[in-house]
């Protein structure tokens, strides 16, 4: 109904447009980042730079996240090395989380 309309009839623009744009950019940035992460894990590291550049343009603070740093570390050691180390890292995390309880 008319109460669901998000357009501001007085101004002729979307209410909270800046907030909606920010949310949309954030969601797109997250999708691009996780697409890059999945591409790396699937052995398609060549797709990462473009996706990560797009993500960081939309949401620069992503570069300060633990997930970003982890993916950069994985990219530095390479797909093959990561696949060798991944089980060890997973075991370490599991043991660490058990010890933290």
Backbone as JSON Lines, residues from 0, in Angstrom:
{"i":0,"aa":"X","n":[0.81,-1.18,0.0],"ca":[0.0,0.0,0.0],"c":[0.86,1.25,0.0]}
{"i":1,"aa":"X","n":[0.22,2.38,0.08],"ca":[0.94,3.65,0.02],"c":[1.87,3.84,1.2]}
{"i":2,"aa":"X","n":[1.58,3.21,2.35],"ca":[2.46,3.34,3.5],"c":[3.8,2.64,3.28]}
{"i":3,"aa":"X","n":[3.88,1.75,2.29],"ca":[5.11,1.04,2.0],"c":[6.0,1.82,1.04]}
{"i":4,"aa":"X","n":[5.49,2.9,0.49],"ca":[6.25,3.67,-0.5],"c":[7.45,4.32,0.17]}
{"i":5,"aa":"X","n":[8.62,4.2,-0.45],"ca":[9.82,4.79,0.15],"c":[10.16,6.13,-0.47]}
{"i":6,"aa":"X","n":[9.36,6.59,-1.4],"ca":[9.65,7.89,-2.02],"c":[9.04,9.01,-1.18]}
{"i":7,"aa":"X","n":[9.79,10.05,-1.02],"ca":[9.32,11.23,-0.31],"c":[8.63,12.12,-1.35]}
{"i":8,"aa":"X","n":[7.33,12.24,-1.25],"ca":[6.56,12.97,-2.25],"c":[6.87,14.46,-2.23]}
{"i":9,"aa":"X","n":[7.25,15.0,-1.09],"ca":[7.54,16.43,-1.01],"c":[8.84,16.77,-1.74]}
{"i":10,"aa":"X","n":[9.84,15.94,-1.61],"ca":[11.14,16.22,-2.22],"c":[11.35,15.49,-3.53]}
{"i":11,"aa":"X","n":[10.53,14.49,-3.82],"ca":[10.68,13.73,-5.04],"c":[11.92,12.85,-5.07]}
{"i":12,"aa":"X","n":[12.39,12.46,-3.91],"ca":[13.57,11.59,-3.85],"c":[13.34,10.49,-2.82]}
{"i":13,"aa":"X","n":[14.14,9.51,-2.86],"ca":[14.03,8.38,-1.95],"c":[14.44,8.83,-0.54]}
{"i":14,"aa":"X","n":[13.6,8.51,0.43],"ca":[13.95,8.81,1.82],"c":[15.17,7.97,2.2]}
{"i":15,"aa":"X","n":[16.03,8.57,2.96],"ca":[17.23,7.88,3.45],"c":[18.09,7.36,2.3]}
{"i":16,"aa":"X","n":[18.14,8.08,1.2],"ca":[18.89,7.62,0.04],"c":[20.37,7.4,0.36]}
{"i":17,"aa":"X","n":[20.96,8.28,1.14],"ca":[22.38,8.12,1.48],"c":[22.61,6.85,2.28]}
{"i":18,"aa":"X","n":[21.72,6.59,3.23],"ca":[21.84,5.39,4.05],"c":[21.65,4.13,3.19]}
{"i":19,"aa":"X","n":[20.66,4.17,2.3],"ca":[20.42,3.02,1.42],"c":[21.61,2.79,0.49]}
{"i":20,"aa":"X","n":[22.19,3.87,-0.02],"ca":[23.34,3.74,-0.89],"c":[24.51,3.14,-0.13]}
{"i":21,"aa":"X","n":[24.72,3.59,1.08],"ca":[25.8,3.06,1.91],"c":[25.6,1.56,2.17]}
{"i":22,"aa":"X","n":[24.38,1.16,2.48],"ca":[24.09,-0.25,2.71],"c":[24.31,-1.07,1.45]}
{"i":23,"aa":"X","n":[23.88,-0.53,0.31],"ca":[24.06,-1.24,-0.96],"c":[25.54,-1.39,-1.28]}
{"i":24,"aa":"X","n":[26.33,-0.32,-1.13],"ca":[27.76,-0.38,-1.4],"c":[28.45,-1.38,-0.47]}
{"i":25,"aa":"X","n":[28.04,-1.37,0.78],"ca":[28.63,-2.29,1.76],"c":[28.33,-3.74,1.37]}
{"i":26,"aa":"X","n":[27.1,-4.01,0.99],"ca":[26.71,-5.37,0.58],"c":[27.46,-5.79,-0.68]}
{"i":27,"aa":"X","n":[27.58,-4.89,-1.65],"ca":[28.32,-5.2,-2.88],"c":[29.8,-5.45,-2.58]}
{"i":28,"aa":"X","n":[30.35,-4.65,-1.7],"ca":[31.76,-4.82,-1.33],"c":[31.98,-6.17,-0.66]}
{"i":29,"aa":"X","n":[31.09,-6.54,0.25],"ca":[31.2,-7.84,0.91],"c":[31.09,-8.98,-0.1]}
{"i":30,"aa":"X","n":[30.15,-8.86,-1.03],"ca":[29.98,-9.9,-2.04],"c":[31.24,-10.01,-2.91]}
{"i":31,"aa":"X","n":[31.81,-8.89,-3.29],"ca":[33.03,-8.9,-4.11],"c":[34.19,-9.52,-3.34]}
{"i":32,"aa":"X","n":[34.32,-9.14,-2.06],"ca":[35.41,-9.69,-1.25],"c":[35.28,-11.21,-1.13]}
{"i":33,"aa":"X","n":[34.09,-11.68,-0.76],"ca":[33.92,-13.12,-0.56],"c":[33.99,-13.88,-1.87]}
{"i":34,"aa":"X","n":[33.65,-13.23,-2.97],"ca":[33.84,-13.85,-4.3],"c":[35.34,-14.04,-4.56]}
{"i":35,"aa":"X","n":[36.13,-13.04,-4.19],"ca":[37.58,-13.15,-4.34],"c":[38.13,-14.28,-3.47]}
{"i":36,"aa":"X","n":[37.64,-14.37,-2.26],"ca":[38.09,-15.42,-1.35],"c":[37.75,-16.81,-1.9]}
{"i":37,"aa":"X","n":[36.53,-16.96,-2.37],"ca":[36.12,-18.26,-2.95],"c":[36.91,-18.56,-4.23]}
{"i":38,"aa":"X","n":[37.17,-17.54,-5.03],"ca":[37.96,-17.74,-6.25],"c":[39.35,-18.25,-5.89]}
{"i":39,"aa":"X","n":[39.96,-17.65,-4.88],"ca":[41.29,-18.1,-4.45],"c":[41.22,-19.56,-4.0]}
{"i":40,"aa":"X","n":[40.25,-19.86,-3.15],"ca":[40.13,-21.22,-2.63],"c":[39.89,-22.25,-3.73]}
{"i":41,"aa":"X","n":[39.26,-21.82,-4.82],"ca":[38.99,-22.72,-5.94],"c":[40.15,-22.79,-6.94]}
{"i":42,"aa":"X","n":[41.23,-22.06,-6.65],"ca":[42.39,-22.09,-7.52],"c":[42.37,-21.07,-8.63]}
{"i":43,"aa":"X","n":[41.54,-20.05,-8.49],"ca":[41.43,-19.01,-9.51],"c":[41.92,-17.67,-8.96]}
{"i":44,"aa":"X","n":[43.13,-17.67,-8.46],"ca":[43.69,-16.47,-7.83],"c":[43.77,-15.29,-8.78]}
{"i":45,"aa":"X","n":[43.8,-15.54,-10.08],"ca":[43.88,-14.45,-11.05],"c":[42.64,-13.56,-11.01]}
{"i":46,"aa":"X","n":[41.55,-14.05,-10.45],"ca":[40.33,-13.24,-10.34],"c":[40.33,-12.31,-9.13]}
{"i":47,"aa":"X","n":[41.22,-12.56,-8.2],"ca":[41.22,-11.8,-6.94],"c":[41.5,-10.31,-7.09]}
{"i":48,"aa":"X","n":[42.53,-9.9,-7.81],"ca":[42.85,-8.46,-7.81],"c":[41.69,-7.55,-8.22]}
{"i":49,"aa":"X","n":[41.0,-7.89,-9.27],"ca":[39.9,-7.04,-9.73],"c":[38.76,-7.0,-8.71]}
{"i":50,"aa":"X","n":[38.42,-8.15,-8.16],"ca":[37.35,-8.2,-7.17],"c":[37.73,-7.43,-5.9]}
{"i":51,"aa":"X","n":[38.97,-7.58,-5.47],"ca":[39.41,-6.9,-4.26],"c":[39.52,-5.39,-4.47]}
{"i":52,"aa":"X","n":[39.94,-4.99,-5.64],"ca":[40.0,-3.56,-5.94],"c":[38.59,-2.95,-5.9]}
{"i":53,"aa":"X","n":[37.64,-3.64,-6.52],"ca":[36.25,-3.18,-6.51],"c":[35.72,-3.1,-5.08]}
{"i":54,"aa":"X","n":[35.96,-4.14,-4.3],"ca":[35.48,-4.17,-2.91],"c":[36.08,-3.02,-2.09]}
{"i":55,"aa":"X","n":[37.37,-2.78,-2.26],"ca":[38.01,-1.74,-1.45],"c":[37.63,-0.33,-1.9]}
{"i":56,"aa":"X","n":[37.23,-0.17,-3.15],"ca":[36.75,1.14,-3.59],"c":[35.39,1.44,-2.98]}
{"i":57,"aa":"X","n":[34.56,0.42,-2.87],"ca":[33.23,0.61,-2.29],"c":[33.27,0.73,-0.77]}
{"i":58,"aa":"X","n":[34.21,0.03,-0.17],"ca":[34.27,0.01,1.29],"c":[35.73,-0.09,1.74]}
{"i":59,"aa":"X","n":[36.44,1.06,1.73],"ca":[37.88,1.06,2.03],"c":[38.25,0.42,3.37]}
{"i":60,"aa":"X","n":[37.37,0.49,4.35],"ca":[37.7,-0.06,5.68],"c":[37.84,-1.58,5.66]}
{"i":61,"aa":"X","n":[37.4,-2.23,4.59],"ca":[37.6,-3.68,4.47],"c":[39.08,-4.04,4.55]}
{"i":62,"aa":"X","n":[39.93,-3.14,4.05],"ca":[41.36,-3.4,4.06],"c":[41.93,-3.56,5.47]}
{"i":63,"aa":"X","n":[41.2,-3.1,6.46],"ca":[41.66,-3.2,7.85],"c":[41.08,-4.41,8.57]}
{"i":64,"aa":"X","n":[40.3,-5.22,7.87],"ca":[39.64,-6.35,8.52],"c":[40.57,-7.57,8.6]}
{"i":65,"aa":"X","n":[40.26,-8.42,9.55],"ca":[41.02,-9.66,9.71],"c":[40.84,-10.55,8.49]}
{"i":66,"aa":"X","n":[39.65,-10.58,7.91],"ca":[39.39,-11.4,6.73],"c":[40.25,-10.94,5.55]}
{"i":67,"aa":"X","n":[40.38,-9.62,5.38],"ca":[41.2,-9.08,4.3],"c":[42.66,-9.49,4.49]}
{"i":68,"aa":"X","n":[43.15,-9.3,5.71],"ca":[44.56,-9.64,6.0],"c":[44.8,-11.13,5.78]}
{"i":69,"aa":"X","n":[43.84,-11.95,6.17],"ca":[43.99,-13.4,6.0],"c":[44.05,-13.75,4.51]}
{"i":70,"aa":"X","n":[43.18,-13.18,3.71],"ca":[43.19,-13.47,2.28],"c":[44.49,-12.98,1.64]}
{"i":71,"aa":"X","n":[44.99,-11.82,2.07],"ca":[46.25,-11.32,1.52],"c":[47.4,-12.26,1.87]}
{"i":72,"aa":"X","n":[47.38,-12.79,3.08],"ca":[48.41,-13.75,3.5],"c":[48.32,-15.01,2.64]}
{"i":73,"aa":"X","n":[47.1,-15.5,2.44],"ca":[46.91,-16.7,1.62],"c":[47.4,-16.45,0.19]}
{"i":74,"aa":"X","n":[47.12,-15.28,-0.34],"ca":[47.56,-14.96,-1.71],"c":[49.08,-14.91,-1.79]}
{"i":75,"aa":"X","n":[49.73,-14.4,-0.75],"ca":[51.2,-14.32,-0.75],"c":[51.86,-15.7,-0.76]}
{"i":76,"aa":"X","n":[51.28,-16.63,-0.02],"ca":[51.9,-17.96,0.01],"c":[51.46,-18.81,-1.17]}
{"i":77,"aa":"X","n":[50.37,-18.43,-1.81],"ca":[49.92,-19.15,-3.0],"c":[48.9,-20.24,-2.71]}
{"i":78,"aa":"X","n":[48.16,-20.58,-3.72],"ca":[47.06,-21.57,-3.58],"c":[47.59,-22.93,-3.13]}
{"i":79,"aa":"X","n":[48.63,-23.42,-3.79],"ca":[49.14,-24.74,-3.46],"c":[49.61,-24.81,-2.0]}
{"i":80,"aa":"X","n":[50.42,-23.83,-1.6],"ca":[50.92,-23.81,-0.22],"c":[49.78,-23.71,0.78]}
{"i":81,"aa":"X","n":[48.77,-22.9,0.45],"ca":[47.63,-22.77,1.36],"c":[46.9,-24.1,1.51]}
{"i":82,"aa":"X","n":[46.73,-24.82,0.42],"ca":[46.02,-26.1,0.5],"c":[46.79,-27.1,1.36]}
{"i":83,"aa":"X","n":[48.11,-27.0,1.38],"ca":[48.92,-27.86,2.24],"c":[48.78,-27.44,3.7]}
{"i":84,"aa":"X","n":[48.8,-26.12,3.93],"ca":[48.76,-25.61,5.31],"c":[47.35,-25.55,5.91]}
{"i":85,"aa":"X","n":[46.33,-25.47,5.08],"ca":[44.96,-25.27,5.58],"c":[44.54,-26.28,6.65]}
{"i":86,"aa":"X","n":[44.79,-27.59,6.48],"ca":[44.38,-28.53,7.55],"c":[45.09,-28.25,8.88]}
{"i":87,"aa":"X","n":[46.35,-27.86,8.8],"ca":[47.11,-27.57,10.02],"c":[46.54,-26.32,10.7]}
{"i":88,"aa":"X","n":[46.25,-25.3,9.92],"ca":[45.68,-24.06,10.45],"c":[44.31,-24.33,11.07]}
{"i":89,"aa":"X","n":[43.5,-25.13,10.4],"ca":[42.18,-25.48,10.93],"c":[42.28,-26.23,12.24]}
{"i":90,"aa":"X","n":[43.22,-27.17,12.32],"ca":[43.42,-27.92,13.56],"c":[43.88,-26.99,14.68]}
{"i":91,"aa":"X","n":[44.8,-26.1,14.37],"ca":[45.28,-25.12,15.36],"c":[44.13,-24.27,15.89]}
{"i":92,"aa":"X","n":[43.29,-23.78,14.98],"ca":[42.15,-22.97,15.4],"c":[41.2,-23.75,16.29]}
{"i":93,"aa":"X","n":[40.96,-25.0,15.93],"ca":[40.06,-25.84,16.73],"c":[40.62,-26.04,18.13]}
{"i":94,"aa":"X","n":[41.89,-26.36,18.21],"ca":[42.53,-26.58,19.51],"c":[42.55,-25.3,20.33]}
{"i":95,"aa":"X","n":[42.81,-24.19,19.67],"ca":[42.82,-22.9,20.36],"c":[41.46,-22.55,20.91]}
{"i":96,"aa":"X","n":[40.4,-22.82,20.14],"ca":[39.05,-22.48,20.6],"c":[38.63,-23.39,21.76]}
{"i":97,"aa":"X","n":[39.09,-24.63,21.77],"ca":[38.79,-25.55,22.89],"c":[39.5,-25.07,24.14]}
{"i":98,"aa":"X","n":[40.76,-24.63,23.97],"ca":[41.53,-24.13,25.11],"c":[41.0,-22.84,25.68]}
{"i":99,"aa":"X","n":[40.27,-22.07,24.85],"ca":[39.75,-20.78,25.3],"c":[38.48,-20.93,26.12]}
{"i":100,"aa":"X","n":[37.89,-22.11,26.1],"ca":[36.61,-22.31,26.83],"c":[36.82,-22.64,28.28]}
